[in-house]
Amino acid sequence: MAKLKLISFKICPFVQRSVILLKEKEIDFDIAYIDLSEPPEWFLALSPTGKVPVLEVSGKVLFESAIISEYLDEVNPPSLHPADPLEKAQNRAWMEFTSPLYMAFFKLMMSKTKEAGEGVIAEANKQLDTLEKIKINAPWFNGDDFSMVDISIAPLFMRLAFLKKHFKLDLLEGRSNLQAWSDKILARESIINSVVDDFEDILLMRIRGAESFLAIA
């Protein structure tokens, strides 16, 4: 098989999921970064949606992060999904459950007023409360086995840690199950190395450029 090529935007959490999986599977790959505000023509010719990630595999193109992850997991055993079909389906459902939290983080970065930001936080808190109740295994989502669910939520935990560090906004406060899960995930090498060196600087510039309430609070 030819070397894989992942096309990315430096702060996209969905691309980060793909990077984590590639590193977990020890798959050799190249990565190309684009500016989504001004995507190059060659990228638009590849991506039917105009979104990242896009994975080039032997001259063919895969898009949508969930599809890319499922493909990479399937063709590079052992799988990071549970073997039991029902448990696997449940895992996939919880992976899907986390996706709106990434949009919440984006909306929070873009919120111009404290009132708008508080509305986003209130909605996110409902989902985080649900996750806190169901995350009872340790150390990973499925207990002892690191899985695709852990990868799915890892970029979110990294962004929540960023909010706590730079803006004293702790959305995991009082949620000991999620905090323990986050601590474990953020200490894992594949996750530490899944972002560019200036990841936090880019996020900060994005927040300031959007004149977010976070930057003026």
JOLIN-V44756 format. One record per residue. N is the residue number from 0. SS is DSSP state (hx for helix, st for strand, lp for the rest). OMEGA is omega in whole degrees, 0 to 359 (999 if undefined). BURIAL is # if it has 24 or more other ideal C-beta (glycine too) atoms within 12 Angstrom, else .. Layout:
n->N ss->SS omega->OMEGA burial->BURIAL
n->N ss->SS omega->OMEGA burial->BURIAL
This chain:
n->0 ss->lp omega->177 burial->.
n->1 ss->lp omega->180 burial->.
n->2 ss->lp omega->180 burial->.
n->3 ss->st omega->175 burial->#
n->4 ss->st omega->180 burial->#
n->5 ss->st omega->178 burial->#
n->6 ss->st omega->196 burial->#
n->7 ss->st omega->166 burial->#
n->8 ss->lp omega->197 burial->#
n->9 ss->lp omega->183 burial->#
n->10 ss->lp omega->180 burial->#
n->11 ss->lp omega->181 burial->#
n->12 ss->hx omega->182 burial->#
n->13 ss->hx omega->172 burial->#
n->14 ss->hx omega->181 burial->#
n->15 ss->hx omega->176 burial->#
n->16 ss->hx omega->180 burial->#
n->17 ss->hx omega->180 burial->#
n->18 ss->hx omega->179 burial->#
n->19 ss->hx omega->181 burial->#
n->20 ss->hx omega->178 burial->#
n->21 ss->hx omega->180 burial->#
n->22 ss->hx omega->177 burial->#
n->23 ss->hx omega->181 burial->#
n->24 ss->lp omega->182 burial->#
n->25 ss->lp omega->179 burial->.
n->26 ss->lp omega->178 burial->#
n->27 ss->lp omega->181 burial->.
n->28 ss->st omega->171 burial->#
n->29 ss->st omega->178 burial->.
n->30 ss->st omega->178 burial->#
n->31 ss->st omega->181 burial->#
n->32 ss->st omega->177 burial->#
n->33 ss->lp omega->174 burial->#
n->34 ss->lp omega->183 burial->.
n->35 ss->hx omega->177 burial->#
n->36 ss->hx omega->176 burial->.
n->37 ss->hx omega->184 burial->.
n->38 ss->lp omega->179 burial->.
n->39 ss->lp omega->182 burial->.
n->40 ss->hx omega->181 burial->.
n->41 ss->hx omega->178 burial->.
n->42 ss->hx omega->180 burial->#
n->43 ss->hx omega->177 burial->.
n->44 ss->hx omega->181 burial->.
n->45 ss->hx omega->190 burial->#
n->46 ss->lp omega->179 burial->#
n->47 ss->lp omega->183 burial->.
n->48 ss->lp omega->185 burial->.
n->49 ss->lp omega->182 burial->.
n->50 ss->lp omega->171 burial->.
n->51 ss->lp omega->3 burial->#
n->52 ss->lp omega->168 burial->#
n->53 ss->st omega->179 burial->#
n->54 ss->st omega->176 burial->#
n->55 ss->st omega->183 burial->#
n->56 ss->st omega->177 burial->#
n->57 ss->lp omega->178 burial->.
n->58 ss->lp omega->178 burial->.
n->59 ss->st omega->187 burial->.
n->60 ss->st omega->169 burial->#
n->61 ss->st omega->176 burial->#
n->62 ss->st omega->188 burial->#
n->63 ss->lp omega->188 burial->.
n->64 ss->hx omega->181 burial->#
n->65 ss->hx omega->180 burial->#
n->66 ss->hx omega->178 burial->.
n->67 ss->hx omega->181 burial->#
n->68 ss->hx omega->180 burial->#
n->69 ss->hx omega->178 burial->#
n->70 ss->hx omega->182 burial->#
n->71 ss->hx omega->180 burial->#
n->72 ss->hx omega->184 burial->#
n->73 ss->hx omega->186 burial->.
n->74 ss->hx omega->179 burial->.
n->75 ss->lp omega->181 burial->.
n->76 ss->lp omega->3 burial->.
n->77 ss->lp omega->182 burial->.
n->78 ss->lp omega->174 burial->#
n->79 ss->lp omega->171 burial->#
n->80 ss->lp omega->172 burial->#
n->81 ss->lp omega->180 burial->#
n->82 ss->lp omega->182 burial->.
n->83 ss->lp omega->184 burial->.
n->84 ss->hx omega->180 burial->.
n->85 ss->hx omega->179 burial->.
n->86 ss->hx omega->177 burial->.
n->87 ss->hx omega->180 burial->.
n->88 ss->hx omega->177 burial->.
n->89 ss->hx omega->178 burial->.
n->90 ss->hx omega->180 burial->#
n->91 ss->hx omega->178 burial->#
n->92 ss->hx omega->179 burial->.
n->93 ss->hx omega->174 burial->#
n->94 ss->hx omega->178 burial->#
n->95 ss->hx omega->181 burial->.
n->96 ss->hx omega->183 burial->#
n->97 ss->hx omega->188 burial->#
n->98 ss->hx omega->179 burial->#
n->99 ss->hx omega->179 burial->.
n->100 ss->hx omega->176 burial->#
n->101 ss->hx omega->176 burial->#
n->102 ss->hx omega->177 burial->.
n->103 ss->hx omega->178 burial->#
n->104 ss->hx omega->179 burial->#
n->105 ss->hx omega->179 burial->#
n->106 ss->hx omega->179 burial->#
n->107 ss->hx omega->178 burial->#
n->108 ss->hx omega->186 burial->#
n->109 ss->hx omega->184 burial->.
n->110 ss->lp omega->183 burial->#
n->111 ss->lp omega->184 burial->.
n->112 ss->lp omega->177 burial->.
n->113 ss->hx omega->180 burial->.
n->114 ss->hx omega->178 burial->.
n->115 ss->hx omega->179 burial->.
n->116 ss->hx omega->180 burial->#
n->117 ss->hx omega->176 burial->.
n->118 ss->hx omega->178 burial->.
n->119 ss->hx omega->181 burial->#
n->120 ss->hx omega->180 burial->#
n->121 ss->hx omega->179 burial->.
n->122 ss->hx omega->179 burial->.
n->123 ss->hx omega->181 burial->#
n->124 ss->hx omega->179 burial->#
n->125 ss->hx omega->180 burial->.
n->126 ss->hx omega->179 burial->#
n->127 ss->hx omega->176 burial->#
n->128 ss->hx omega->178 burial->.
n->129 ss->hx omega->178 burial->.
n->130 ss->hx omega->179 burial->#
n->131 ss->hx omega->182 burial->.
n->132 ss->hx omega->185 burial->.
n->133 ss->hx omega->182 burial->.
n->134 ss->lp omega->183 burial->#
n->135 ss->lp omega->176 burial->.
n->136 ss->lp omega->178 burial->.
n->137 ss->lp omega->1 burial->.
n->138 ss->lp omega->184 burial->.
n->139 ss->st omega->183 burial->#
n->140 ss->lp omega->181 burial->#
n->141 ss->lp omega->182 burial->#
n->142 ss->st omega->185 burial->.
n->143 ss->lp omega->187 burial->.
n->144 ss->lp omega->173 burial->.
n->145 ss->lp omega->189 burial->#
n->146 ss->lp omega->179 burial->#
n->147 ss->hx omega->177 burial->#
n->148 ss->hx omega->178 burial->#
n->149 ss->hx omega->177 burial->#
n->150 ss->hx omega->184 burial->#
n->151 ss->hx omega->184 burial->#
n->152 ss->hx omega->184 burial->#
n->153 ss->hx omega->179 burial->#
n->154 ss->hx omega->178 burial->#
n->155 ss->hx omega->179 burial->#
n->156 ss->hx omega->178 burial->#
n->157 ss->hx omega->180 burial->#
n->158 ss->hx omega->176 burial->#
n->159 ss->hx omega->175 burial->#
n->160 ss->hx omega->177 burial->#
n->161 ss->hx omega->179 burial->#
n->162 ss->hx omega->179 burial->#
n->163 ss->hx omega->183 burial->.
n->164 ss->hx omega->189 burial->.
n->165 ss->hx omega->186 burial->.
n->166 ss->hx omega->179 burial->#
n->167 ss->lp omega->177 burial->.
n->168 ss->lp omega->186 burial->#
n->169 ss->lp omega->181 burial->.
n->170 ss->lp omega->176 burial->#
n->171 ss->lp omega->180 burial->#
n->172 ss->lp omega->180 burial->.
n->173 ss->lp omega->179 burial->.
n->174 ss->lp omega->189 burial->#
n->175 ss->hx omega->179 burial->.
n->176 ss->hx omega->180 burial->#
n->177 ss->hx omega->180 burial->#
n->178 ss->hx omega->178 burial->#
n->179 ss->hx omega->178 burial->.
n->180 ss->hx omega->179 burial->#
n->181 ss->hx omega->181 burial->#
n->182 ss->hx omega->181 burial->.
n->183 ss->hx omega->182 burial->#
n->184 ss->hx omega->186 burial->#
n->185 ss->hx omega->176 burial->#
n->186 ss->lp omega->184 burial->.
n->187 ss->lp omega->188 burial->#
n->188 ss->hx omega->182 burial->.
n->189 ss->hx omega->181 burial->#
n->190 ss->hx omega->175 burial->#
n->191 ss->hx omega->185 burial->.
n->192 ss->lp omega->184 burial->.
n->193 ss->lp omega->180 burial->#
n->194 ss->lp omega->177 burial->#
n->195 ss->lp omega->184 burial->.
n->196 ss->lp omega->183 burial->.
n->197 ss->lp omega->182 burial->.
n->198 ss->hx omega->183 burial->#
n->199 ss->hx omega->178 burial->.
n->200 ss->hx omega->179 burial->.
n->201 ss->hx omega->177 burial->.
n->202 ss->hx omega->180 burial->#
n->203 ss->hx omega->179 burial->.
n->204 ss->hx omega->179 burial->.
n->205 ss->hx omega->181 burial->#
n->206 ss->hx omega->179 burial->#
n->207 ss->hx omega->179 burial->.
n->208 ss->hx omega->179 burial->.
n->209 ss->lp omega->184 burial->.
n->210 ss->lp omega->180 burial->.
n->211 ss->lp omega->176 burial->#
n->212 ss->hx omega->179 burial->#
n->213 ss->hx omega->184 burial->#
n->214 ss->hx omega->182 burial->.
n->215 ss->hx omega->182 burial->.
n->216 ss->lp omega->999 burial->.
